[in-house]
Amino acid sequence: MAKTILIKPIITEKAEKLSEGLNQYSFVVNKGANKVEIKKAVEKMYGVSVESVNTMIMPGKAKNRNTRSGVLRGHVSPYKKAVITLEEGEELDFFGEI
């Protein structure tokens, strides 16, 4: 069963501060993936050496949106987030030659 472990990187202001200051990068990962699988996936995909992996499950949140026809209620699905700490001197480049 080949599952996609890394779904997408998280690119926010907080994630950028972590990457600049502490050499940590954030990813949305498969809910069934464990830390060892996440570490191997990052090392294989980006060719870097990973020092540690911290995971957390972010809870879903209720959202309301006001429209002309009234209030639409919905929710954001929960997801699993991994914060990867790389070895000293390593870095990931998500944007390439932009």
C-alpha positions in Angstrom: 0.0 0.0 0.0 1.8 3.0 -1.3 0.4 6.1 0.5 1.4 9.7 -0.1 3.0 10.8 3.1 3.9 14.5 2.4 0.8 16.3 1.2 2.0 19.9 1.0 4.3 22.3 2.8 2.8 24.9 5.1 3.8 28.4 4.0 2.7 31.0 6.5 4.4 33.8 8.4 4.9 31.6 11.5 6.3 28.8 9.4 8.7 31.2 7.6 10.0 32.5 11.0 10.6 28.9 12.1 12.5 28.1 8.9 14.7 31.2 9.2 15.5 31.1 12.9 15.4 27.5 13.9 15.8 25.6 10.6 12.4 24.0 11.0 9.9 23.3 8.2 6.2 22.5 8.4 4.2 20.1 6.3 0.7 18.7 6.1 1.1 15.0 6.2 -1.1 11.8 5.9 -3.0 11.2 9.2 -1.8 7.5 9.2 1.9 8.4 8.8 4.3 8.0 11.8 7.5 10.0 12.5 9.8 7.4 11.0 7.9 7.4 7.7 7.8 11.2 7.6 11.5 11.4 8.2 12.3 8.9 5.4 9.9 10.7 3.0 11.5 14.1 3.6 15.0 12.7 3.2 14.1 10.9 0.0 12.1 13.8 -1.6 14.4 16.7 -0.7 17.8 15.0 -0.2 18.5 16.5 3.2 19.3 14.9 6.6 16.5 15.3 9.2 17.4 15.8 12.9 13.9 15.4 14.4 10.2 15.2 13.6 7.4 16.6 15.8 3.8 15.9 14.8 0.5 17.3 15.9 -3.1 16.8 14.9 -4.8 20.1 14.2 -8.5 20.0 15.1 -11.3 20.9 12.6 -13.0 24.3 13.1 -16.5 25.6 12.5 -16.7 28.4 10.0 -19.6 30.8 9.2 -19.9 33.0 6.1 -22.4 35.7 5.5 -24.0 35.9 2.1 -27.0 37.6 0.5 -29.1 34.5 1.1 -28.1 34.2 4.8 -25.4 32.6 6.9 -23.7 29.5 5.4 -22.3 27.2 8.0 -19.5 24.7 7.4 -16.3 23.4 8.8 -12.6 23.0 8.1 -11.4 19.4 8.2 -8.8 18.3 10.8 -5.3 17.4 9.5 -2.0 16.2 10.8 1.0 18.6 10.8 4.6 17.7 11.0 7.4 20.1 12.0 10.8 18.9 10.6 14.1 20.1 12.1 17.0 19.7 9.7 20.7 19.2 10.5 22.9 22.3 10.8 23.7 23.7 7.4 20.8 22.0 5.6 17.9 24.0 4.1 14.8 23.4 1.9 14.0 25.6 -1.1 10.3 25.5 -1.8 10.2 28.3 -4.4 13.2 27.4 -6.6 14.2 30.2 -9.0 11.3 32.6 -8.6 
